[in-house]
Amino acid sequence: MVLQYDESVRNLLYRRSCQYTQGERSGGHVEEAADLVEKVKNFTKRYPNSRTAYACRAEGGCTPDAIAEAIRSTCRQARRDLFEDSLSEWSSESKAWFIQQMEEAKKQNVETYIGTEGTEGTSFISMTLLGISSMFVRQEEKLKTKLMDLGLMVDSVDGVDKAIMWKAPYRPEIARADDISVTVSFLRNEAAMELWEGRREYTIEGRVFRATEVSIAHDRSFKLRAKRGPGGKGGSLAELSQLLALGGMSTAEIAQIYRFQLLSQSLAAAEVQPLAGMLVQGAGQRGRKGPSPKTYVAVGASTGTLQQKELEWVLSSPSTASCEQTLASFRESEAMEGVHLTLISDDAKLRETFAVELTADTFVPRGKIAKQRRALRERDHAGRSSFRVQIKSRSSMSTGRFSRKEMEALCGGGNTSITRVKRAMLELARRIGVTPVSVEVEEDRDTLSWDGSSIALSLATKADARRLMDDMPFYLEGILEVKLEAVGFKLNGPQHEEERSPSSEEQAQEPQGQQQGAGWLELSDIDRITMEAASPSGPVDQQVLVDLSTMLLETSEEELLAGKPISLELDKSVGKLHDTFCSPGNVEFMTLGAWAATPTLGSKRNMLKEKLRAYLGEQRWTRVQGNKAARRGSAFSPRAAATDALEQEAESDDIESRSVSLLFLAISKFAENHGLSCTGKVDKQDRLRLMMREEVDMEAEEGEGEEEEAGAGPSRA
């Protein structure tokens, strides 16, 4: 069905921000006026470079009292009964269709299960809660009691709660947050259904929380990001969320406010929510050379800008079709006056000052690739006649998942990335004396890390499978209790039945060895290069990043689907990397145009370079007067700031003269999105070779050194 909007709604697409007024709306938990004014003043002192501080200092700007009043007016929009008001400008047909779609989506997308092991025959419902205080981390029993007081019964067996999972690990020493997302399984009673359907408002200690789906449906959702300001400055959306948090709003209420504003701009937003967390650079370690590893941690909606990165928000529609149309409407509005979130005020200047223009970005289609990879693995395992053993937590309830404490115990710490889990299982298998053919771990789509479900090991012989099942509980004694199940074969048959040794065809091809004798230096990850890359400084740079990511996907799709390593030859793109390997800040990046024009060494075609060359040839951009040097300095170089300033002053969208560092940023993001590790080597002749592969190569794992992984996975009680 095609949405039909009234003409007045179409006119909203041309407006810069939602034209709300303070009006007569009231209700919800809103801070007292005097207290809020004082909080705004303290905020400007603490963040002197924020837009709020600039607005207060500017001649004829906004006063703290006016900003506080705008915050209070905006906070009043979090009331559930204002949903109809946000659709007041929609046509009656479109409004009825959208409400019907939302009701159907709530029924279709509910996640339920029937209990086992003490709760047989009982129906439970799982959901993610927004607005739960981070104070309940490691105090899940207290959270359970608070929920029970509201009539929400948490699934548990013998008093052991296995149904509370923090969507991302909370690390206050890295990033603090007032409240974070948590997934909980409840007894399917009337209270739980009222929470799921949004028919009743629930609060814990004065903070409103509400329910969303367990996992974000990527096929009917897209990401929302704030456009960067002058000079690439970010943090505008985080600042707006912080101001609403000053007004007493929880993440659930902030998301509700944003949703209503987007609905008023003709976007079919069934749900708006922040991602559970993001990758953040950890604190530096004494004696460690180079940057500290990145860690996936929980980040609240109002945490603010961390390392020039903002938490991403997600808009979800009721169906795939409505999502496609919503995205098309977003693009239409983006080409005109844009889609905005702002504070509500009668003062147009104040609305303009705090308006945050948004951009939309679809999710990387990981599901299709992951599904095809799984099919290839299963077909490969079937041909090998391997013996599959499934490992579950003995204390787990009907969901079969490990608790957070068990996950950390198995991984030896808070990092529960896919790589860490696989390496932990490989190390345990080596101690037992068996060699797995593969280790299979399910990935959480939101955190790109282990989701806490069961682990499957495939072994070449039945004897190895029997030995693993007999010995693993002993080796894990005192750490956690597990139960192992044979999948697709019986252990009580003849000991040597169907046993065989792996053939030579089962040995994975080892990557080419590093030519140490030729003067190669190894890169354990791509961060050594990207740490010197300048951040994208405008919409054109962002678009180039997207186009480069598309080129990478097109040139490596075959390897991705087959699970093969992806090799990239980037010779001459980065100068002085070998000579300044241990002294960051002195490398030289070529421009995209200059690198694309360099000849390819050897007879093998460089498909990425050819794609880039064709891409640059198709672009029709205005050229800046005068020639630019073929190389640009490092992001740390003294002349980098001057060069960037000149480029910002020049009204040019010349892509060829942009730094090839954008390509390395695209490669880093590509590897992160597809769960690949990226290593490389460089020699004195500036020959640079990168290799991306799945984070654990099962047969090539022997001999590889320990690396730091970025993801940390979902956090379970």
Buried (B, 14 or more C-beta within 10 A) or exposed (E): EEBEBBEEBEEBBEBBBBEBEBEEBEEBBBBEEEEBBBBBBEBBEEBEEBBBBBBBEEEEBBEBBBBBBBBBBBBBBBBBEBBEBBBEBBBEEBBEBBBEBBEEBBEEBBBEBEBBEEBEEBEBBBBBBBBBBBEBBEEBBEBBEBBEEBBBBBBBBEEEBBBBBBBBBBBEEBBBBBBBBBBBBBBBBEBBBBBBBBEBBBBBEEBBBBBBBBBBBBBBBBBBBBBBBEEBBBBBBBBBBBBBBBBBBBBBBBBBBBBBBBBBBBBBBBBBBBBBBBBBBBEEEEEEEEBEBBBBBBBBBBBBBBEEBBBBBBBBBBBEEBBBBBBEBBEEBBEEBBBBBBBBBBBEEBBEBBBBBBBBEEBBEBEEBBEBBEEEBEEBBEEBEBBBBBBBBEBBBBBBBBBBEBBBBBBEEBBBBBBBBBBBBBEBBEEBEBBBBBBBBBBBBBBBBBBBBBBBBBBBBBBBBBBBBEBBBEBBEEEBEBBBEBEEBEEEEEEEEEBEEBEEEBEEEEEEEBEEEEEBBEBBBBBBBBBBBBBBBBEBBBEBBEBBBBBBBEBBEEBBBEBBBBBBBBBBBBBBBBBBBEEBEBBBBBBBBBBBBBEEEEEEEBBBBBBBBEBBEEEEEEEBEEEBEBBBBBBBBEEBBEBBEEBBEBEBBBBBBBBBBBBBBBBBBBBBBBBBBBBBBBBEEBBBBBBBBBBBBBBBBEEEEEBBBBBBBBBBB
